[in-house]
């Protein structure tokens, strides 16, 4: 592993030399773009070597440097990919840096109209906030943003999963009105889709926040039975 780290450090030094030479007179004369491309490759190789050595912070930094060079050269897709690579490394060492990298990737994906990708990374940030850097309000914000983007791309199942997370944490933050509103909306959608399993789960979640009285419980159970007994409704 020490050998991998040493090779990684050599590759980083090589990348820095290539970048320095690209800025001088001869770099301008013979074309700096090839030197930048070579530097990117060195950073990417270094990042993978650092990963082998389990030097996650150094791996994240190398991927980040590669992403920055891609971004400056106009390679937005490659930049976004390397920002995500950096985030995955930083998740093991520095959650704030991981979030920062994911936000950079999201900015690129939204600018490119890749809203499903942006949604997935908002979801990743929310998961960091709910498990690592515990901040439920920020988790709610990013789950809401993810749901909004998923909904816009007609990924309603993914959107609903994010919204149920919003409802769960809204309830924990004592914002019961918001939680109940989301559960009611989800119940209606699952009823319209005749999705028995999802409908049952939504009723259970709703009941945990707003205790259903006997009349509502009876009506909801009758609706469930109607869906279950009539295959044409499913």
C-alpha positions as CSV (number, residue, x, y, z in Angstrom):
1,X,0.0,0.0,0.0
2,X,2.9,2.4,0.8
3,X,4.2,1.6,-2.8
4,X,0.8,2.7,-4.2
5,X,0.9,5.9,-2.2
6,X,4.4,6.7,-3.5
7,X,3.4,6.1,-7.1
8,X,0.4,8.4,-6.5
9,X,2.6,11.2,-5.2
10,X,4.9,10.9,-8.2
11,X,1.9,11.2,-10.5
12,X,0.6,14.3,-8.7
13,X,4.1,15.8,-9.1
14,X,4.1,14.9,-12.7
15,X,0.7,16.5,-13.2
16,X,1.9,19.7,-11.6
17,X,5.0,19.8,-13.8
18,X,2.9,19.4,-17.0
19,X,0.6,22.2,-15.8
20,X,3.6,24.5,-15.2
21,X,5.1,23.8,-18.6
22,X,1.7,24.5,-20.3
23,X,1.8,28.1,-18.9
24,X,5.2,29.1,-20.3
25,X,6.2,30.4,-23.7
26,X,6.9,27.0,-25.2
27,X,3.6,25.7,-23.8
28,X,1.7,28.4,-25.7
29,X,3.8,27.8,-28.8
30,X,3.3,24.0,-29.0
31,X,-0.2,23.9,-27.5
32,X,-1.0,23.8,-23.9
33,X,-4.2,21.7,-24.3
34,X,-2.3,18.4,-24.7
35,X,-0.3,19.1,-21.5
36,X,-3.6,19.8,-19.6
37,X,-5.0,16.5,-20.9
38,X,-1.9,14.7,-19.8
39,X,-2.1,16.4,-16.3
40,X,-5.8,15.3,-16.0
41,X,-4.8,11.7,-16.8
42,X,-2.0,11.9,-14.1
43,X,-4.4,13.2,-11.5
44,X,-6.9,10.4,-12.3
45,X,-4.3,7.7,-12.1
46,X,-3.0,9.2,-8.9
47,X,-6.5,9.2,-7.4
48,X,-6.9,5.5,-8.2
49,X,-3.5,4.8,-6.6
50,X,-4.5,6.7,-3.5
51,X,-7.7,4.7,-3.4
52,X,-5.6,1.5,-3.4
53,X,-3.6,2.8,-0.5
54,X,-6.9,3.9,1.2
55,X,-5.7,7.5,1.4
56,X,-9.2,8.8,0.8
57,X,-8.6,12.5,1.3
58,X,-5.7,12.5,-1.1
59,X,-7.7,10.5,-3.6
60,X,-10.6,12.9,-3.3
61,X,-8.2,15.9,-3.8
62,X,-6.7,14.3,-7.0
63,X,-10.1,13.6,-8.5
64,X,-11.2,17.2,-7.6
65,X,-8.1,18.6,-9.4
66,X,-8.9,16.5,-12.4
67,X,-12.5,17.8,-12.3
68,X,-11.4,21.4,-12.1
69,X,-9.2,21.0,-15.2
70,X,-12.0,19.4,-17.1
71,X,-14.3,22.2,-16.1
72,X,-11.9,24.9,-17.2
73,X,-11.4,23.1,-20.5
74,X,-15.1,23.0,-21.1
75,X,-15.5,19.2,-20.5
76,X,-18.5,19.5,-18.3
77,X,-19.6,15.9,-18.4
78,X,-16.1,14.6,-17.5
79,X,-15.9,17.3,-14.8
80,X,-19.2,16.3,-13.2
81,X,-18.1,12.6,-13.2
82,X,-14.8,13.4,-11.5
83,X,-16.5,15.7,-8.9
84,X,-18.7,12.6,-8.1
85,X,-15.6,10.4,-7.9
86,X,-14.1,13.0,-5.5
87,X,-17.2,13.0,-3.4
88,X,-17.2,9.2,-3.1
89,X,-13.7,9.4,-1.7
90,X,-14.4,12.3,0.6
91,X,-17.4,10.5,2.0
92,X,-14.9,8.3,3.8
93,X,-12.8,11.2,5.2
94,X,-14.5,14.6,5.0
95,X,-18.3,14.8,4.6
96,X,-18.3,18.6,4.1
97,X,-15.9,18.2,1.1
98,X,-18.1,15.4,-0.2
99,X,-21.2,17.6,-0.1
100,X,-19.2,20.5,-1.8
101,X,-18.2,18.2,-4.7
102,X,-21.7,16.8,-5.1
103,X,-23.1,20.4,-5.3
104,X,-20.6,21.2,-8.1
105,X,-21.7,18.1,-10.0
106,X,-25.3,19.1,-9.5
107,X,-24.7,22.6,-10.8
108,X,-23.2,21.1,-14.0
109,X,-26.0,18.5,-14.4
110,X,-28.8,21.0,-14.0
111,X,-27.1,23.4,-16.5
112,X,-26.9,20.5,-18.9
113,X,-30.6,19.6,-18.3
114,X,-29.6,16.2,-16.7
115,X,-32.2,16.6,-13.9
116,X,-32.4,12.9,-13.0
117,X,-28.7,12.9,-12.3
118,X,-29.0,16.1,-10.3
119,X,-31.9,14.5,-8.3
120,X,-29.8,11.4,-7.5
121,X,-27.0,13.6,-6.2
122,X,-29.4,15.7,-4.1
123,X,-30.6,12.4,-2.7
124,X,-27.0,11.4,-1.9
125,X,-26.4,14.7,-0.1
126,X,-29.6,14.2,1.9
127,X,-28.4,10.7,2.9
128,X,-25.1,12.2,4.2
129,X,-27.1,14.7,6.2
130,X,-29.3,12.0,7.7
131,X,-26.5,9.6,8.7
132,X,-23.1,11.2,8.8
133,X,-23.3,15.0,9.3
134,X,-26.7,14.7,11.1
135,X,-28.7,17.8,10.1
136,X,-32.3,16.8,9.4
137,X,-33.4,20.2,8.2
138,X,-30.8,20.1,5.4
139,X,-31.7,16.5,4.7
140,X,-35.3,17.6,4.2
141,X,-34.2,20.4,1.9
142,X,-32.2,18.1,-0.4
143,X,-34.9,15.3,-0.4
144,X,-37.4,18.0,-1.5
145,X,-35.1,19.2,-4.3
146,X,-34.5,15.6,-5.4
147,X,-38.3,14.9,-5.4
148,X,-38.9,18.1,-7.4
149,X,-36.4,17.0,-10.1
150,X,-37.6,13.4,-10.2
151,X,-41.2,14.6,-10.6
152,X,-40.2,16.9,-13.4
153,X,-38.7,13.9,-15.2
154,X,-41.8,11.7,-14.6
155,X,-39.9,9.5,-12.1
156,X,-42.9,9.5,-9.8
157,X,-41.9,6.4,-7.8
158,X,-38.4,8.0,-7.0
159,X,-40.1,11.3,-6.2
160,X,-42.5,9.6,-3.7
161,X,-39.7,7.8,-1.9
162,X,-38.0,11.2,-1.4
163,X,-41.2,12.8,-0.3
164,X,-41.8,10.1,2.3
165,X,-38.4,10.8,3.7
166,X,-39.4,14.5,3.8
167,X,-42.5,13.6,5.7
168,X,-40.6,11.3,8.1
169,X,-38.1,14.0,9.1
170,X,-40.7,16.8,9.1
171,X,-42.6,14.8,11.7
172,X,-39.3,14.4,13.7
173,X,-38.8,18.1,13.5
174,X,-42.4,18.5,14.8
175,X,-43.7,20.0,11.5
176,X,-46.7,17.7,11.6
177,X,-48.8,19.7,9.1
178,X,-46.2,19.2,6.4
179,X,-45.8,15.5,7.2
180,X,-49.6,14.9,7.1
181,X,-50.0,16.8,3.8
182,X,-47.3,14.7,2.1
183,X,-48.8,11.4,3.4
184,X,-52.3,12.5,2.2
185,X,-51.0,13.4,-1.2
186,X,-49.1,10.0,-1.4
187,X,-52.3,8.1,-0.3
188,X,-54.3,9.7,-3.1
189,X,-51.6,8.9,-5.8
190,X,-51.3,5.3,-4.7
191,X,-55.1,4.9,-4.7
192,X,-55.2,6.4,-8.3
193,X,-52.4,4.0,-9.3
194,X,-54.2,1.1,-7.6
195,X,-50.9,0.2,-5.9
196,X,-52.0,-1.9,-2.9
197,X,-48.6,-2.4,-1.3
198,X,-47.6,1.3,-1.5
199,X,-51.1,2.3,-0.4
200,X,-50.9,0.1,2.7
201,X,-47.4,1.4,3.6
202,X,-48.6,5.0,3.2
203,X,-51.6,4.4,5.5
204,X,-49.3,2.9,8.1
205,X,-47.0,5.9,7.9
206,X,-49.9,8.4,8.0
207,X,-51.3,6.6,11.1
208,X,-48.0,7.0,12.9
209,X,-48.2,10.8,12.6
210,X,-51.9,11.5,12.8
211,X,-53.8,8.7,14.6
212,X,-56.7,7.7,12.4
213,X,-60.1,7.6,14.1
214,X,-62.3,4.5,13.6
215,X,-64.4,6.0,10.8
216,X,-61.3,6.8,8.7
217,X,-59.7,3.5,9.5
218,X,-62.9,1.6,8.3
219,X,-63.1,3.6,5.1
220,X,-59.4,3.1,4.3
221,X,-59.6,-0.6,4.9
222,X,-62.7,-0.9,2.7
223,X,-60.7,0.9,-0.1
224,X,-57.8,-1.5,0.4
225,X,-60.2,-4.5,0.3
226,X,-61.8,-3.2,-2.9
227,X,-58.4,-2.9,-4.6
228,X,-57.5,-6.4,-3.4
229,X,-60.7,-8.1,-4.4
230,X,-60.9,-6.6,-7.9
231,X,-57.8,-7.5,-10.0
232,X,-59.1,-5.1,-12.8
233,X,-58.4,-2.2,-10.4
234,X,-54.7,-3.1,-10.1
